[in-house]
Structure formats: structure tokens, C-alpha cells
Amino acid sequence: MPLFILIGIAFLAFKLVDEPLPEGSPGEKADLLAHKMLESISDEAWKQTGAVQWEFTSRKGVSKHLWDRKRHFAQVEFEGNIVQIDINNRRGTVLNNSRPLSNLKNVELCEEAWRIWINDSFWLNPVSKVFDAGVLRKIVKIEGARQALLVTYESGGITPGDSYLWILDNNFRPQSWKLWVSIVPIGGLEFSWDKWQKLETGVFISTFHEGVIDISIDKVIGKSTLLQLTGGKDVFAPLQSNTVPF
């Protein structure tokens, strides 16, 4: 899976020690550990979270998100732009420009919004993606005879082949992960999973990740439906017309 924000830390990577991708064992035990990790964040509650909004903050800046998970629509605010995208059908529209944009510029902004959404929604809750199609799970033994879960995304996203080693606490909730991703030239970069917040729907979301770049998930709100989140207004009406493919 992609980690768009990690472009910035590639320049810092030369100061860090490259770790090889660990060996692991796939099979029923790995799947059982993955299920326990899902239970630790109340994944069933995530399935009932029909809409969510949040802000993604890092050294790169702030992006604001509104995600209708039932219809797979997203609104992304970044660098003064407000862009709505139909995630599955790859169509979108730019909302906030006072003058008409060229078709090429519209496409570029929709593509950029999609890439930002891919990254930021992955950081919001990658735990619930461990059984997605094309995901390989392995158990890895780490220091202290503990077990960790190595997850490799063999397909999907922008950079398939990326791997993440989930390090779990005694309740099987993530306390950190290590990354082996194509966008960064070294392996094993570690980020914490801290400041867990329980949303109204019951799912737990980690809102702070300490690492070579600190990442915050701010102002996160989850509801059962989009209309509950927006006060009864379907803000994605513009996606019904005047969209461009990207």
C-alpha cells in the first residue's frame, strides 16, 4: 500500500539502519493473530461506520477528509482545493474554483486528491484491511518471544508489494509497526500507534504516530451514515454531474 507522506523522509533515510524484511510463517496461526488484532479495535464497529471525517497532519501540512464509506465517495481539502471523488469509478469534480479550470487541471487535481485519500485513509485504519484481497499474512517471532504480524499487500493501491510488521501489545492491539515500502530506500522504519480514540460507532482509531515524521489524525468523527455526520445534507450531490474521469 502507498505511503504518500513518506516521500519527505526518504531524504532522512541515509541516517537510519536498513533492516531486511523478516521471515514469517503464513497459515491458520497468522490468520488467527490477524483476527485477534481486528477484535482489539472492534472491527465489527468499523463495518457499521458509514461515514467518517478527519484531518491528517504531518510535516507536509494538513489535509481534510470526508468519506462516505457506503457509496465510496470522498471529499479532500488540500492546498486550498476542495475536490470530491468517486473512489471506485475514478471520477471527480473540483468545487472551489472561482474561474473555470481546464480539463487537464481538473484531472490533475482529482488524481492528486485520490492519491492523498489513498495515503490518509490507509493511515486512518489499515488494521481493517488485513483480510483484503491480495493480502498475505505471516507470523513473525520478535524479541522477547512475542509474535508480530507481517502483512504484505501483493496487489492494490499505488505501490503493491509493500509490507508492514504489526507489533502488538498483550491485548493484540497495535503499539507500533515497521515498514518495508517501495517509496523509501530503507526497510524497518518504525512508527508508534498511540492515543487510541473510540468513535461514536464503537471502533478504535489511533490518532498519533511517532516516527521519523510525526503523524496526527485530528478531529476524527465517525457516524453510522453520512447524513448523521452532515446534519441531513448530502454534500456529495456535485458528484452526480459535471465530473471528469481521472
N, C-alpha and C positions, 0 to 999 in steps of 0.2 A: 504494500500500500504506500501511497505517496506521503511525503512529509515536506510540503512546500516550504515551510518555515525554516527547514534545516539548511537551505541554501546558504544562509548567513553564517552558519557555524562551520561550514566547510573550510573557511579560511583560518579557523582556530584549531582544526583537527591535527595539524602537524605537531602540536604541543602535547597530544594525548597518546596513549599507548593503544596500538591496534590489537584487538582481541580476535582470535579466529572464531568462526561460527561453531558453537558447541555441538557435539554429537548427542543424539537423543533417540528414544525408542517410541515408535508410533504404536497404536493399537488401543485396546479397550481401557487400559490404565490411564493412558493420556486423555482419552475421551472422558473418563470419569473425573479426572482432575479438572478438565475444562468445564464440566457440568457443575462442579463444586464452586468454581470461580464465578460462573453465571449466577448461582444461587446467592453468592455473597453480596452481589449488587442488586438482588431482586430483579432479575432479568424479565420475569413474567410481568412485572410492573412496567418495564420499558416497552413491552409489546402493547401495553394499554396507553402509552403516552403518544397521543395522536398528533400533538404539536409541541414544539419547543422553541424557545428563543434564548439567545446568549450572546455574549461578547467575547471574542478571542483576542487576548492581549499578549504581545511579546515585544521584543526589541524592535521588530519590524513595524509595529503600530497596532491599531485596533481595527478589527472587522466585526460588524454586527450582523446577526443572523436571525431569520425567522423561517422555520421549517415546518411545512405541512407534511407530516410523515405518511398520512393516509393517501394523499394524491401525488406525493413525491414532487412537491413544489418547494422552492426555496427563494427567499429574498436575501440578498447580500449587499451590505453597505460597506464600501471601501473607497478610500481616497476621493471622497466627495461624490461618488457614484452610488446610485441605488438601482440594482439590477435584479429582476425576477427571472428565474429559470425553471423550466420543466425538466427535471433531472433525467428522467428515463428517456424522454423523446428528444432531448438535446435541442430545445427551442427556448428562446428568451426574449426579454424586452428591457430596454433602459428607460427608467421612469423620470429622472430628474433633470433632464437637459432642457435649457431654455430655448435652444435652437436645434433644428433638425441635424441629426448625425448621418454621416454616410453609412451605407450598408456595411462596408468593411469595418468601420469603427464600432457599430453596433455588435457585429460578430465578435470583434476583439474583446469588447467589454463583457459580453456574455461568456465567452471562453474563459476569461480571467476570473469571473465570478464563479464559474463551475470549478475551476482549479482551487480557488480559495475555499469553496464549500467542501470539496473532497478532503482537503487537509484538515480544516477546522472541525468538520463533523466527525472525522476519524478520531481526533483528539478528544472530542466530547464524550464518546463512548465506543471505543474499539472492542471492549470486552464482549459485547453482544454480537460481534462478528466472527467469533471463533469457530462457528459451525457454518459459515457461509460457503457457498460452492467454491471449490478451488483452494480451500484452506487445509493445510497439513498440520497436524498437532503431534508433538513429541514430548515425552517426559525427559527432563534433564536433571541429573544429580548435581547439586551445588554444595558449597561449603556448609559444614555442619549437618550433613546427611539429609538436608532438606531437599524437596523436589520443586522444580520450576517447570513452567510450561512454555515450550518453544513453539511459536506459531509462525508458519510461513505462508504467505499469500502467493500461490503459484500462478494466479490469474486475477484479472480485475484491476480497477484503479488506473493510475497513470504509470506506476513503476512496479509491475508484477515481479515477484521473486524476492521481495523484501521480507525480512524475518525479525521477530520480536520475542525476546525472552522475558516472560512474566515471572517476577519474583513475588511470591505470595506470603502473607502473614499466616498466623496459626488458624485464622478463620477463613483462609483461602481467598481473602480479598487482596488485590494487588497493592503492594507497597512500593514497587518500582518496576521499570522494565529497561532492558538493554536492546539496542537497535543495531541491525545489520541491514542498511538500506543503500540503494544504488546511488542516491544523491549525495552521500557523504563518503569520503575516501577511506575512512577507518571504521572498524567494527567495534561494537561493545559500548557505545556511548550510553550512559545511564541517566534516566530521568525519574524523579520520585513521583509517586501518586499519593497526594496528600489532600487535606481539607475536604473530606468527603461530605457532600451535601445531599440530603434526602429531599427529592422533589415531591410536589403535592400528589403525584400519581404513585409514589412509593419507591421509585427507583433511586439508587445512589449514584451520584456523579462526583468524580474527583475534580476539584476546581483549582488545583495548583500543582505544577510540575517543576521541581527544581532540577536544573541541569546546567550544561554549558551556556544555554539560554533559558531563562525562566519563562514559563508559560502560564497564563492565568485564564480560567474560564469564569467570566464575571456575569452577574445579573442573569443567571440561568433560571428559567421558569418553564415548567412542563405542565401541560394540561391534557385532558382526555381528547379534546377536539380543538381545532383551530378557532372556532367561534368563541369558545370559552376563553381563549387566550387574547382575542382581539376585540372583545366586547360585542360580539354578534356580527361583526363586519367581515365579509370575505375580501380580504385585501388582495387576493390573487386574481381578481376579475380581469386585470390587464392581460393576463396570460391566455385569455380566451380569444384574443385577436391581436393583430399587429405584432406578431413575433417573428424572429428570424432564426433559421437553423444555424447551429454552430458546431 
